[in-house]
Structures are given as structure tokens and as C-alpha cells.
Amino acid sequence: MNNNNNNNNNNNNNNSNNSRFIYQVYLSYSHDLCIVYLVKLILLIFFYRIN
């Protein structure tokens, strides 16, 4: 009985670690996208000013 509880706890911990990792990857990815869009916007404005 006790061993079974320990296994369940370990599984739950693994799941939360995985989801936390996925969330961090998602955050960094969305952050990168944000920077890309900012750079595009700045370039657009820059070229628009030249013309």
C-alpha cells in the first residue's frame, strides 16, 4: 500500500515537471516570436521613413 502511494507521487511529480518544462519552452518560444515581430515592425518603419 505504501509503495503504491510512493509510485503515484513519483508519477505526479514527473507529470508536473514535464508540463512545467513544456510551459517554459512555450514561454521562450512566444518571447522569441515577439522579438521577431518587433524587429519586423522596426524594419518596416525604417524603410518607410527612407522612402
TORKOL-4160 file (C-alpha; in steps of 0.2 Angstrom, whole numbers, padded with zeros to 4 digits, m for minus):
51
<pt num="1" X="0000" Y="0000" Z="0000"/>
<pt num="2" X="0014" Y="0012" Z="0005"/>
<pt num="3" X="0024" Y="0008" Z="m0010"/>
<pt num="4" X="0009" Y="0011" Z="m0022"/>
<pt num="5" X="0007" Y="0028" Z="m0014"/>
<pt num="6" X="0025" Y="0032" Z="m0017"/>
<pt num="7" X="0024" Y="0027" Z="m0035"/>
<pt num="8" X="0009" Y="0038" Z="m0038"/>
<pt num="9" X="0018" Y="0053" Z="m0030"/>
<pt num="10" X="0033" Y="0050" Z="m0042"/>
<pt num="11" X="0021" Y="0049" Z="m0057"/>
<pt num="12" X="0013" Y="0065" Z="m0052"/>
<pt num="13" X="0029" Y="0074" Z="m0049"/>
<pt num="14" X="0035" Y="0068" Z="m0066"/>
<pt num="15" X="0020" Y="0075" Z="m0074"/>
<pt num="16" X="0021" Y="0092" Z="m0066"/>
<pt num="17" X="0039" Y="0093" Z="m0071"/>
<pt num="18" X="0035" Y="0089" Z="m0089"/>
<pt num="19" X="0021" Y="0102" Z="m0090"/>
<pt num="20" X="0032" Y="0115" Z="m0082"/>
<pt num="21" X="0046" Y="0111" Z="m0095"/>
<pt num="22" X="0033" Y="0112" Z="m0109"/>
<pt num="23" X="0027" Y="0129" Z="m0102"/>
<pt num="24" X="0044" Y="0136" Z="m0101"/>
<pt num="25" X="0048" Y="0131" Z="m0119"/>
<pt num="26" X="0031" Y="0139" Z="m0124"/>
<pt num="27" X="0036" Y="0155" Z="m0115"/>
<pt num="28" X="0053" Y="0156" Z="m0123"/>
<pt num="29" X="0045" Y="0152" Z="m0140"/>
<pt num="30" X="0032" Y="0166" Z="m0138"/>
<pt num="31" X="0045" Y="0178" Z="m0132"/>
<pt num="32" X="0056" Y="0174" Z="m0147"/>
<pt num="33" X="0041" Y="0177" Z="m0159"/>
<pt num="34" X="0038" Y="0194" Z="m0150"/>
<pt num="35" X="0056" Y="0199" Z="m0153"/>
<pt num="36" X="0054" Y="0194" Z="m0172"/>
<pt num="37" X="0038" Y="0204" Z="m0174"/>
<pt num="38" X="0046" Y="0219" Z="m0166"/>
<pt num="39" X="0061" Y="0218" Z="m0177"/>
<pt num="40" X="0050" Y="0217" Z="m0192"/>
<pt num="41" X="0040" Y="0232" Z="m0187"/>
<pt num="42" X="0056" Y="0242" Z="m0184"/>
<pt num="43" X="0062" Y="0237" Z="m0201"/>
<pt num="44" X="0046" Y="0242" Z="m0209"/>
<pt num="45" X="0045" Y="0259" Z="m0201"/>
<pt num="46" X="0064" Y="0261" Z="m0205"/>
<pt num="47" X="0061" Y="0258" Z="m0224"/>
<pt num="48" X="0045" Y="0268" Z="m0224"/>
<pt num="49" X="0055" Y="0283" Z="m0217"/>
<pt num="50" X="0068" Y="0281" Z="m0231"/>
<pt num="51" X="0055" Y="0281" Z="m0245"/>
